[in-house]
Amino acid sequence: MDFEKLMTTLMYFIPAGIVLGAAYLLVKNFLDNDYRVRLLELKKAMTKDMLPLRLQAYERLVLFLERISPSNLLIRISEPNMSAREFQNALLITIRAEYEHNLSQQLYITSLSWELLKMAKEDMIKVINVAANAVGENGTAIDLSREIFQVIMSTDKIPTYKALEHLKEEVRHLF
């Protein structure tokens, strides 16, 4: 008689266990799918919000590179009657200030782009220092400007060019 009660009890609990297991799997599957959909919506919303910020960062960094490019920088900073040393200091201060003003933009661009941007800044500083050493203490701002262009022409590359082209390419890939 005990065996019969056990079998009867099992006959009720086994189907109930199967139904409970199936219900659990269905609910779990539903919740997992719901989680994935919400995550996708969140990523889509973040991308929608981040794209304008990223584009603004690229714009600001392109502007930075243009502002420190030799042709723009030398014309913008040049003042009559400046010595070569004064002009060198003014150029270096301007480059560093421009860079510091844009430090936060590295959050929105790739690490490679930021490294290329830093290299462009450092290369431009190096060109100015090399040209200033060549001009010497008695040179004028005009002499330094000429020497900067000669140093750049002798290397066959504008320090900001590579970083600028890379930024443009990254923006093209955003779309």
Residue pairs with C-beta under 8 A, 6 or more apart in sequence:
50 108
51 174
53 108
54 108
54 109
54 174
55 171
55 174
56 108
57 105
57 107
57 108
57 109
58 108
58 109
58 167
58 170
58 171
60 102
60 105
61 102
61 105
61 109
61 113
61 117
61 167
62 164
62 167
62 168
64 98
64 99
64 101
64 102
64 117
65 117
65 120
65 160
65 163
65 164
65 167
66 72
66 160
66 164
67 73
67 76
67 98
68 94
68 95
68 98
68 99
68 120
68 121
68 124
68 160
69 124
69 158
69 159
69 160
70 124
70 127
70 148
70 149
70 152
70 158
70 159
73 91
73 94
73 95
73 124
74 91
74 145
74 148
76 94
77 87
77 90
77 91
77 94
78 87
78 141
78 145
79 87
79 90
79 141
82 90
82 140
82 141
83 139
83 140
83 141
84 132
84 135
84 136
84 137
84 138
84 139
84 140
84 141
84 143
84 144
85 132
85 137
86 141
87 140
87 141
87 144
87 145
88 128
88 129
88 132
88 144
91 128
92 125
92 128
92 129
95 121
95 124
95 125
95 128
99 121
106 114
109 167
109 170
110 170
112 166
113 163
113 166
113 167
113 170
116 162
116 163
116 166
116 167
117 163
117 167
119 162
119 163
120 159
120 160
120 162
120 163
120 164
123 159
124 159
124 160
126 159
127 148
127 151
127 152
127 155
127 159
128 144
128 148
130 151
131 144
131 147
131 148
131 150
131 151
132 139
132 144
132 147
134 147
134 151
135 143
135 144
135 147
139 147
152 158
152 159
